[in-house]
């Protein structure tokens, strides 16, 4: 469960003369005592209001539009239902609640009420909340078996199996293409021909997600014979229940079809909710966690837009309910509130569940976790942290051993580095070493500068020199800092085992030496390592320990700097968990600390992560503005690995906008920058992105060429990308 905001549960139980309702926030600790209120209801009046709502919906024209009067009446009926169904306590709680998930726990006898269209005077319930229905039944089925989701999900798209709905075929094809760049997260099987009942029965249980775009028929005499219309017959609710007896069915079923396939008008009758539930209940009783269905015939364009928007949100880690709500909002933006298409979808299941944890957003993930936010924070966090917090220690330890000219040169070299004058910083640092080989800060700065230039082998040499001279001086603080730099550089190079080994060495040494500054930095490094391994819970645990160390000592500049880095990485964890409210809160805390310390160069990380959230929300221009600001900072610093990753990210943004020309230009720029460095991973990511772009445009030979270039690089590093690209190449050959 992964909520975007707060989660509330509204329990509604049917009584003979009314309703018993309770509303509470869902938290990790379930409250021992919960309050319920009772409302006396005239069921005759409620039925009349529900019938009136059906009449209003049926007044929509073929384009789904209601006239102004009918649109107003839809709100009036929704508000009357709101007035009659809820107590004042429940109404006040719902009206005062912020956006978030709302679980509607209903007795089965109450499914005919259009809960989604209840209107509180300002919002419809399904537009304010990410709403999903959970149903209590008096039937006595065995508890369903739920499937365990694999890291790489499997999805089946059944599109136009009766071969008479061209739009359904296009819908399925568009959804398939939408997932093309997410192959590491989900594998897609697209099926449009020879889709008979035998095929579906044989294969349905192999998948985590099933999308059906076609006809659905309802049997009023025997609802269990209702179902999807396939090439040979119906795939019925009875078939579904039979399959569910032996093994779990998919976690999510999206039935983008209507029960009036033979009725051109697409009109509803007063039992439309029960018709929808007849198939939904079969899936739910058979182990499907989430079922999305339609209640009426949807215009082709609207159906496609809704499905595309839903999946675009889902694959970026949004919850099922929030993805559905945002897809409703997309239809409203496209067609207006008077178009009732947005009101035509129902979700049965927990709305706060995320199927995709955004495990590999390539190269976005690598940029945010492996490239941008940590490597600059490590460089500046350790270098500037040590200099700012340890100035007195610095003077005490080194000033007596060197002449004033060398001391002034060290200050100048650090200033050159901060200003992005990298070659000058290298020359100055080498002069320091020539004058005083034991001045260890020069080795550290040389390593940082070469790393910024993407000259990783040179950087590694000077980091090891930094460690060797620190050990010779028995300077355990600087030795721990050197181990952290070496570990991070190995992580940059994809050698995760070596990286973690050096992080452990740094942590052990800092604990032994009671060095809180490097202890916190080591914990943060390990947290980033765990984020790379998709273990966000472990990462958050380590960051909380690190931030506590730095909070207690934030009166010291080095700890204050590290605290800003902690807050930033906590924001990233919450971004990975799809909790954008918390993410923005911690990014904001980080930003304030960096601004207070006047460290503008650190804001590149902030801009790129903020841009990522705008991208997820499909606010492309805002995302591009943020990325552009971050790129300028990296360019001013001459930070070549980050610049290569920046271009990869901006290219991905353009690809998401279907701006293939600018996407290609950015990926080519990423290649050009990375080729001038030792940064093989960003080069591989750029090659992969070019392969994906050419695959999307149907140029298989070019796609194959770039996929192979990426595969060759990934085969040499400690990542799982090699096998992923191998599968991409096999798909091109099929």
C-alpha positions in Angstrom: 0.0 0.0 0.0 1.4 3.3 -1.1 -0.8 6.3 -0.6 -0.3 9.6 -2.3 -1.7 11.5 0.7 -3.9 10.5 3.7 -6.0 7.4 3.6 -9.6 7.3 5.0 -12.0 4.4 5.3 -15.7 5.0 5.1 -17.7 2.0 6.4 -21.4 1.9 5.4 -23.6 -0.9 6.7 -27.2 -1.3 5.6 -30.0 -1.5 8.3 -33.7 -2.0 7.9 -34.5 1.7 8.3 -31.3 3.4 7.6 -27.5 3.2 7.4 -24.8 2.8 10.0 -21.6 4.7 9.0 -18.2 5.2 10.4 -15.2 7.1 9.1 -11.6 7.0 10.3 -8.1 7.4 9.0 -6.2 4.3 8.1 -3.0 4.1 10.0 -0.4 1.4 10.8 -2.0 1.1 14.3 -5.7 0.3 14.0 -7.7 2.2 16.5 -9.1 0.0 19.3 -12.4 2.0 19.4 -14.1 3.5 16.4 -17.1 5.7 16.3 -20.2 5.0 14.2 -23.3 7.1 13.5 -26.7 6.1 12.3 -28.9 7.8 9.8 -32.6 7.1 9.2 -33.3 6.7 5.5 -36.4 6.4 3.3 -35.2 3.7 0.9 -38.0 4.6 -1.4 -36.6 8.1 -1.7 -33.1 6.8 -2.3 -34.3 4.5 -5.0 -36.1 7.4 -6.7 -32.9 9.6 -6.5 -30.9 6.7 -8.1 -33.4 6.4 -10.9 -33.4 10.1 -11.4 -29.6 10.0 -11.7 -29.9 7.3 -14.5 -32.4 9.5 -16.4 -29.9 12.4 -16.3 -27.0 10.3 -17.5 -29.1 8.9 -20.3 -29.8 12.5 -21.5 -26.2 12.7 -22.7 -25.8 12.9 -26.5 -23.5 10.5 -28.5 -20.5 12.6 -27.6 -21.4 12.1 -23.9 -22.4 15.7 -23.4 -25.1 16.8 -21.1 -26.8 20.2 -21.6 -26.3 22.9 -19.0 -29.5 22.1 -17.2 -28.9 18.3 -17.0 -25.3 18.9 -15.8 -26.7 21.1 -13.1 -29.3 18.5 -12.2 -26.5 15.8 -11.9 -25.0 17.9 -9.1 -28.3 18.5 -7.5 -29.2 14.7 -7.3 -25.6 14.0 -6.1 -26.1 16.6 -3.3 -29.4 15.2 -2.3 -27.9 11.7 -2.0 -25.1 13.3 0.0 -27.6 15.0 2.3 -29.6 11.8 2.9 -26.9 9.1 3.1 -24.4 10.6 5.5 -24.6 12.0 9.1 -23.3 15.5 9.8 -20.2 13.9 11.4 -19.3 12.0 8.3 -20.0 15.0 6.0 -17.8 17.3 8.1 -15.0 14.8 8.0 -15.2 14.3 4.3 -15.5 18.0 3.5 -12.6 19.0 5.7 -10.3 16.2 4.5 -7.5 17.0 2.1 -6.9 15.0 -1.1 -6.0 11.3 -0.7 -7.4 7.8 -0.8 -10.9 6.9 0.3 -11.8 3.3 0.8 -15.6 2.8 0.6 -16.4 -0.3 2.5 -20.0 -1.3 1.5 -22.6 -4.0 2.2 -23.3 -5.8 -1.1 -26.9 -4.5 -1.0 -25.7 -0.9 -1.3 -23.7 -1.3 -4.6 -26.6 0.2 -6.7 -26.1 3.6 -5.1 -23.9 5.9 -7.3 -21.4 6.7 -4.5 -18.9 8.1 -6.9 -21.3 10.8 -7.9 -22.3 12.0 -4.5 -21.7 15.8 -4.5 -20.7 17.8 -1.3 -21.5 21.2 -2.8 -18.0 21.6 -4.2 -16.8 18.3 -5.5 -18.0 14.9 -6.7 -16.7 12.2 -4.3 -14.7 10.5 -7.1 -13.0 13.7 -8.2 -11.9 14.8 -4.7 -10.7 11.4 -3.6 -8.9 8.4 -5.0 -11.9 6.2 -4.4 -12.3 2.5 -4.5 -15.1 0.1 -3.4 -14.6 -2.8 -1.0 -17.7 -5.0 -0.7 -19.0 -7.1 2.2 -21.0 -10.0 1.1 -23.4 -12.5 2.8 -22.2 -15.1 0.3 -19.9 -17.7 1.8 -17.1 -18.1 -0.7 -13.7 -19.4 0.3 -11.3 -16.6 0.9 -9.6 -15.9 -2.4 -5.9 -16.6 -3.0 -4.0 -13.5 -4.0 -1.0 -13.7 -6.3 2.4 -12.4 -5.2 3.7 -9.8 -7.6 7.1 -10.4 -9.2 9.6 -7.6 -9.6 8.9 -7.7 -13.3 5.2 -7.8 -13.9 3.5 -9.5 -16.7 0.6 -7.9 -18.6 -1.8 -9.2 -21.2 -3.7 -6.9 -23.5 -6.8 -8.4 -25.2 -7.8 -5.9 -27.9 -10.8 -6.3 -30.3 -11.1 -10.1 -30.1 -14.4 -10.0 -32.2 -12.6 -8.0 -34.9 -15.3 -5.4 -35.2 -14.0 -2.6 -33.0 -11.1 -0.8 -34.7 -10.8 1.7 -31.9 -10.3 -1.1 -29.3 -7.4 -2.4 -31.3 -5.9 1.0 -31.4 -6.4 1.4 -27.7 -4.6 -1.9 -27.0 -1.8 -1.0 -29.3 -1.3 2.4 -27.7 -1.2 0.9 -24.2 1.4 -1.6 -25.4 3.5 1.2 -26.9 3.2 3.1 -23.7 5.0 0.4 -21.8 7.8 0.0 -24.4 10.3 2.0 -22.3 9.4 0.1 -19.1 10.5 -3.3 -20.2 12.4 -3.9 -17.1 9.3 -3.3 -15.0 6.7 -5.1 -17.1 6.6 -7.5 -20.0 3.7 -7.1 -22.4 1.8 -9.7 -24.5 -0.6 -8.1 -27.0 -3.3 -10.4 -28.4 -5.9 -9.4 -30.9 -6.4 -12.5 -33.1 -7.5 -16.0 -32.2 -8.7 -14.8 -28.8 -11.2 -17.6 -27.9 -12.3 -18.8 -24.6 -9.8 -21.7 -24.6 -6.9 -19.2 -25.0 -8.1 -17.0 -22.2 -8.8 -19.8 -19.8 -5.4 -21.4 -20.5 -3.4 -18.2 -20.1 -5.2 -15.7 -17.9 -3.6 -16.9 -14.6 -0.1 -16.3 -16.0 -0.5 -12.5 -15.8 -0.5 -9.8 -13.1 -2.4 -7.2 -15.2 -5.0 -7.8 -17.8 -6.5 -5.1 -20.0 -9.6 -6.0 -22.1 -10.9 -3.7 -24.8 -13.9 -5.1 -26.6 -17.6 -6.1 -26.1 -19.1 -7.3 -22.9 -22.6 -8.8 -22.7 -25.0 -9.1 -19.8 -27.4 -12.0 -19.3 -30.3 -10.7 -17.2 -31.8 -14.1 -16.7 -28.5 -15.6 -15.4 -25.9 -13.0 -14.5 -23.2 -15.7 -14.2 -23.4 -16.1 -17.9 -22.5 -12.4 -18.4 -19.0 -11.8 -19.6 -16.5 -10.8 -22.3 -17.4 -11.5 -25.9 -14.5 -13.4 -27.5 -14.0 -14.8 -31.0 -16.1 -18.0 -30.3 -18.2 -17.3 -27.2 -18.5 -15.4 -24.0 -15.8 -15.7 -21.3 -18.3 -15.7 -18.4 -18.4 -14.9 -14.7 -18.9 -18.7 -14.2 -15.7 -19.4 -16.1 -13.9 -16.8 -13.9 -15.1 -18.4 -10.7 -14.0 -21.8 -11.9 -10.5 -20.6 -12.7 -10.2 -18.9 -9.4 -10.8 -22.2 -7.5 -7.3 -23.5 -8.1 -4.9 -20.5 -8.6 -5.0 -16.7 -8.1 -6.0 -14.6 -11.0 -4.4 -11.3 -12.0 -3.9 -8.5 -9.5 -5.5 -5.9 -11.8 -8.2 -6.4 -14.4 -9.3 -3.4 -16.5 -12.4 -4.2 -18.4 -12.7 -1.2 -20.8 -16.0 -2.5 -22.3 -19.7 -1.9 -21.8 -22.6 -4.2 -21.1 -24.6 -2.8 -24.0 -22.4 -3.9 -26.9 -25.5 -4.5 -29.0 -27.2 -1.3 -28.0 -26.0 1.6 -30.1 -27.5 4.2 -27.8 -25.4 3.1 -24.9 -28.2 4.0 -22.5 -28.2 2.8 -18.9 -31.0 1.1 -17.2 -31.8 1.4 -13.5 -29.8 -1.8 -12.8 -26.6 -0.7 -14.4 -24.6 -0.9 -11.2 -25.6 -4.5 -10.6 -24.7 -5.4 -14.2 -21.2 -4.0 -13.7 -20.9 -5.8 -10.4 -21.9 -9.2 -11.8 -18.6 -9.5 -13.6 -16.6 -7.5 -11.0 -17.7 -9.8 -8.2 -16.6 -12.9 -10.1 -13.1 -11.5 -10.5 -13.0 -10.3 -6.9 -14.1 -13.7 -5.5 -11.4 -15.3 -7.7 -8.4 -13.4 -6.3 -8.4 -10.2 -8.4 -7.4 -7.4 -6.1 -8.5 -4.5 -8.3 -11.2 -4.5 -11.0 -12.0 -1.5 -13.1 -15.1 -1.6 -15.2 -17.3 0.8 -17.2 -21.0 1.4 -16.7 -21.9 2.6 -20.2 -20.7 2.8 -23.8 -17.7 5.2 -24.0 -16.8 7.2 -27.1 -13.7 5.8 -28.7 -11.5 8.8 -28.2 -12.5 9.2 -24.6 -11.9 5.5 -23.9 -8.4 5.7 -25.4 -7.5 8.9 -23.5 -8.7 7.5 -20.2 -6.8 4.2 -20.6 -3.6 5.9 -21.7 -3.7 8.4 -18.8 -4.5 5.7 -16.3 -1.6 3.5 -17.3 0.8 6.5 -17.7 0.2 7.3 -14.0 0.2 3.7 -12.9 3.6 2.9 -14.4 5.2 5.9 -12.8 4.2 4.5 -9.4 0.9 6.2 -8.7 -1.7 4.2 -6.8 -4.5 2.5 -8.6 -7.1 4.9 -7.2 -5.0 8.0 -7.9 -4.3 6.9 -11.4 -8.0 6.5 -11.9 -8.8 9.9 -10.4 -6.3 11.6 -12.6 -7.6 9.8 -15.7 -11.1 11.2 -14.8 -9.5 14.7 -14.5 -7.9 14.2 -17.9 -11.3 13.5 -19.5 -12.7 16.6 -17.8 -9.9 18.7 -19.2 -10.3 17.3 -22.7 -14.1 17.2 -22.9 -15.4 19.3 -20.0 -17.3 18.5 -16.9 -20.6 18.2 -18.8 -19.2 15.2 -20.6 -20.2 12.2 -18.4 -17.4 9.9 -19.6 -15.4 10.7 -16.5 -18.3 9.3 -14.4 -18.4 6.1 -16.3 -15.7 4.1 -14.5 -15.9 2.2 -11.3 -13.0 0.7 -9.2 -13.5 -2.3 -6.9 -10.5 -2.7 -4.7 -8.1 -0.8 -2.5 -7.4 2.5 -4.2 -4.2 3.0 -2.3 -2.2 0.1 -3.8 0.7 0.6 -6.2 1.6 -2.1 -8.6 4.7 -0.4 -9.9 7.4 0.8 -7.4 9.3 2.7 -10.1 12.2 0.3 -9.7 14.0 1.2 -12.9 13.3 4.5 -14.6 16.2 4.4 -17.0 18.1 6.6 -17.1 15.9 8.7 -14.7 16.5 6.4 -11.8 20.2 6.2 -12.4 20.4 9.9 -12.7 18.5 10.6 -9.5 20.0 7.8 -7.4 23.3 6.9 -9.0 24.3 10.2 -10.7 22.9 13.5 -9.7 21.7 13.7 -6.1 24.4 11.7 -4.4 27.6 12.2 -6.2 27.6 16.0 -5.9 26.4 15.8 -2.3 29.2 13.4 -1.6 31.8 15.6 -3.2 30.7 18.8 -1.6 29.3 17.2 1.5 32.6 15.6 2.5 35.0 18.2 1.0 33.1 21.4 2.1 31.8 19.7 5.2 35.3 18.8 6.4 36.7 22.2 5.4 33.8 24.3 7.0 33.4 22.2 10.1 37.1 21.4 10.6 38.7 24.7 9.9 40.2 24.8 13.3 41.3 21.2 13.1 42.7 21.9 9.6 44.8 24.8 10.9 46.0 22.9 13.9 46.9 19.9 12.0 48.5 21.3 8.8 49.4 24.9 9.2 52.6 24.3 11.2 53.8 21.8 8.6 53.6 24.1 5.5 54.5 27.6 4.5 51.9 30.4 4.2 52.1 30.4 0.5 51.1 26.8 0.2 48.2 27.4 2.7 46.9 30.3 0.6 47.2 28.1 -2.5 45.1 25.4 -1.0 42.3 28.0 -0.3 42.6 29.3 -3.9 42.4 25.7 -5.3 39.2 25.0 -3.3 37.7 28.3 -4.6 38.6 27.3 -8.2 36.9 24.0 -7.7 33.7 25.7 -6.4 33.7 28.0 -9.4 34.0 25.1 -11.9 37.6 26.1 -12.9 38.6 22.5 -12.9 41.9 22.6 -14.8 43.1 25.4 -12.7 42.2 23.5 -9.6 44.2 20.5 -10.8 47.2 22.6 -11.5 47.0 24.3 -8.1 46.6 21.0 -6.2 49.6 19.5 -8.0 51.7 22.5 -7.0 50.6 21.9 -3.3 51.6 18.2 -3.5 55.0 19.2 -5.0 55.6 21.7 -2.2 54.2 19.4 0.6 53.4 15.7 -0.3 51.9 15.2 3.1 49.1 17.8 2.6 46.3 15.2 2.2 43.5 17.7 1.3 45.2 18.2 -2.1 44.8 14.5 -2.9 41.1 14.6 -2.0 40.5 17.7 -4.1 42.3 16.2 -7.1 40.1 13.1 -6.9 37.0 15.2 -6.7 38.0 17.3 -9.7 38.9 14.3 -11.8 35.7 12.7 -10.9 33.8 15.8 -11.9 35.5 15.6 -15.3 34.5 12.0 -15.7 38.2 10.8 -15.4 37.3 8.0 -13.0 40.6 6.1 -13.1 42.6 9.3 -12.3 40.1 10.1 -9.5 40.4 6.6 -8.0 44.2 6.9 -8.0 44.1 10.1 -6.0 41.5 8.8 -3.6 43.7 5.9 -2.8 46.6 8.3 -2.3 44.3 10.3 0.0 43.6 7.1 2.0 47.3 6.0 2.0 48.6 9.4 3.3 45.7 9.6 5.9 46.6 6.1 7.2 50.3 7.1 7.3 49.4 10.1 9.5 47.0 7.9 11.5 44.3 10.4 10.6 41.2 8.2 11.0 38.7 10.9 10.2 40.3 11.6 6.8 40.8 7.9 6.2 37.0 7.3 6.7 36.3 10.2 4.3 38.6 8.6 1.7 36.9 5.3 2.0 33.6 7.0 1.4 34.9 8.7 -1.8 36.4 5.4 -3.0 33.1 3.6 -2.3 31.0 6.2 -4.1 33.3 6.1 -7.2 33.0 2.3 -7.3 29.2 2.7 -7.2 29.5 5.3 -10.0 31.2 2.6 -12.0 28.6 -0.1 -11.2 30.8 -2.1 -8.9 28.3 -2.4 -6.0 30.1 -5.1 -4.0 33.3 -3.0 -3.8 31.3 0.1 -3.0 29.5 -1.4 -0.1 32.8 -2.9 1.3 34.3 0.6 1.5 31.1 2.0 3.0 31.4 -0.6 5.7 35.0 0.2 6.3 34.2 3.9 6.7 31.3 3.2 9.1 33.4 0.8 11.2 36.3 3.3 11.4 34.0 6.3 12.2 32.3 4.3 15.0 35.7 3.3 16.4 36.9 6.9 16.3 33.6 8.4 17.5 33.6 10.4 14.3 29.9 11.5 14.0 30.4 13.4 10.8 31.6 10.5 8.7 29.3 8.1 10.6 26.3 10.0 9.3 27.8 10.3 5.8 28.5 6.5 5.7 24.9 5.8 6.7 23.6 8.1 4.0 25.9 6.4 1.4 24.5 3.0 2.4 21.0 4.4 2.1 21.7 5.5 -1.5 23.2 2.0 -2.1 19.9 0.4 -0.9 17.8 2.8 -3.0 19.8 1.5 -6.0 18.8 -2.0 -4.9 15.1 -0.9 -4.6 15.0 -1.3 -0.9 13.5 2.1 0.0 12.4 1.0 3.5 16.0 0.1 4.5 17.2 3.3 2.9 14.7 5.4 4.9 15.8 3.6 8.1 19.4 4.5 7.5 18.6 8.1 6.6 16.6 8.6 9.7 19.7 7.5 11.7 21.9 9.8 9.8 19.6 12.8 10.0 19.3 12.3 13.8 23.1 12.5 14.1 23.2 15.6 12.1 20.2 17.3 13.7 21.8 17.0 17.1 24.9 18.7 15.7 23.5 21.1 13.1 25.1 24.1 14.9 28.3 22.8 13.2 28.5 23.8 9.5 29.6 20.3 8.3 26.7 18.6 10.1 24.3 21.2 8.9 25.4 20.5 5.3 25.0 16.8 5.8 21.6 17.3 7.3 20.5 19.1 4.1 21.8 16.1 2.1 19.9 13.8 4.4 16.7 15.7 3.9 17.2 15.7 0.2 17.7 11.9 0.1 14.6 11.4 2.4 12.7 13.4 -0.2 13.9 11.0 -2.9 12.8 8.0 -0.8 9.3 9.4 -0.5 9.3 10.2 -4.2 10.0 6.5 -4.8 7.2 5.7 -2.4 4.9 8.0 -4.4 4.3 10.2 -1.3 4.8 13.5 -3.1 3.5 15.6 -0.2 6.2 14.3 2.1 8.8 14.4 -0.7 8.2 18.1 -1.4 8.3 18.8 2.4 11.8 17.3 2.7 13.0 18.8 -0.6 11.9 22.1 0.8 13.8 21.6 4.1 16.9 20.7 2.1 16.5 23.7 -0.1 16.3 26.1 2.9 19.5 24.7 4.4 21.4 25.0 1.2 20.2 28.5 0.6 21.1 29.5 4.1 24.6 28.2 3.5 24.6 29.9 0.1 25.5 26.7 -1.7 23.7 27.3 -5.0 25.6 24.6 -6.8 23.7 22.0 -4.8 20.4 23.1 -6.3 20.9 21.1 -9.5 19.7 18.0 -7.5 16.7 19.9 -6.3 15.7 21.1 -9.8 16.0 17.6 -11.3 14.0 15.9 -8.6 11.3 18.5 -8.7 11.3 18.2 -12.5 10.8 14.5 -12.1 7.6 15.0 -10.1 6.3 17.4 -12.6 7.0 14.8 -15.3 5.0 12.2 -13.4 2.2 14.7 -13.2 2.4 15.3 -16.9 3.3 19.0 -16.4 5.9 18.9 -19.1 6.8 22.5 -19.4 7.4 22.9 -15.7 9.5 19.7 -15.8 11.5 21.1 -18.7 12.0 24.4 -16.8 13.4 22.6 -13.8 15.7 20.4 -15.9 17.0 23.4 -17.7 18.0 25.2 -14.5 19.7 22.0 -13.2 21.6 21.6 -16.4 22.9 25.2 -16.3 24.3 24.5 -12.8 26.0 21.3 -13.9 27.5 23.1 -17.0 28.8 25.9 -14.8 30.6 23.3 -12.7 31.9 21.4 -15.7 30.4 18.3 -14.2 30.5 16.0 -17.2 29.0 12.8 -15.8 26.0 14.8 -14.5 25.7 16.7 -17.8 25.5 13.4 -19.7 22.9 12.1 -17.3 21.0 15.5 -17.6 20.7 15.1 -21.3 19.5 11.6 -20.9 16.8 12.8 -18.6 15.8 15.7 -20.8 15.7 13.3 -23.7 13.3 11.1 -21.8 11.1 14.0 -21.1 10.9 14.9 -24.8 10.2 11.2 -25.6 7.3 11.3 -23.1 6.1 14.3 -25.1 6.5 12.4 -28.4 9.0 15.1 -29.5 11.2 12.5 -31.1 13.5 15.0 -32.8 14.5 16.9 -29.6 14.7 13.5 -27.8 17.2 12.2 -30.3 19.3 15.3 -30.1 19.5 15.1 -26.4 20.5 11.4 -26.4 23.2 12.2 -29.0 24.5 15.0 -26.8 24.6 12.5 -23.9 26.6 10.1 -26.0 29.0 12.9 -27.1 29.6 14.0 -23.5 29.9 10.5 -22.0 32.4 9.5 -24.7 34.8 12.1 -23.4 34.7 10.5 -19.9 35.1 7.2 -18.2 31.4 7.2 -17.4 30.4 4.0 -19.1 27.0 3.7 -17.4 25.6 7.0 -18.7 27.0 6.2 -22.1 25.2 2.8 -22.0 22.0 4.6 -20.9 22.3 7.0 -23.8 22.8 4.1 -26.3 19.8 2.3 -24.7 17.6 5.3 -25.1 18.6 5.8 -28.7 17.8 2.1 -29.3 14.4 2.6 -27.7 13.8 5.7 -29.8 14.6 3.9 -33.1 12.5 0.9 -32.0 9.6 3.2 -31.5 10.0 4.7 -35.0 10.2 1.2 -36.5 13.9 1.4 -37.5 14.9 -2.0 -36.2 18.4 -2.2 -37.5 19.4 1.1 -35.9 17.6 0.0 -32.6 19.6 -3.3 -32.7 22.9 -1.4 -33.2 22.4 0.8 -30.2 21.0 -1.9 -28.0 24.1 -4.0 -28.7 26.4 -1.1 -27.9 24.6 -0.7 -24.5 24.7 -4.4 -23.9 28.4 -4.5 -24.4 29.0 -1.9 -21.7 26.5 -3.4 -19.2 28.1 -6.8 -19.6 31.2 -5.4 -17.8 29.6 -3.9 -14.8 27.7 -5.1 -11.7 24.2 -4.4 -13.0 21.2 -6.5 -14.2 20.8 -4.4 -17.4 22.6 -6.9 -19.6 19.8 -9.5 -19.5 17.2 -6.8 -20.0 18.8 -5.6 -23.2 19.3 -9.2 -24.3 15.5 -9.6 -24.2 15.0 -6.4 -26.1 17.3 -7.7 -28.9 15.4 -11.0 -29.0 12.1 -9.1 -29.3 13.5 -7.2 -32.3 14.4 -10.5 -34.0 10.9 -11.9 -33.6 
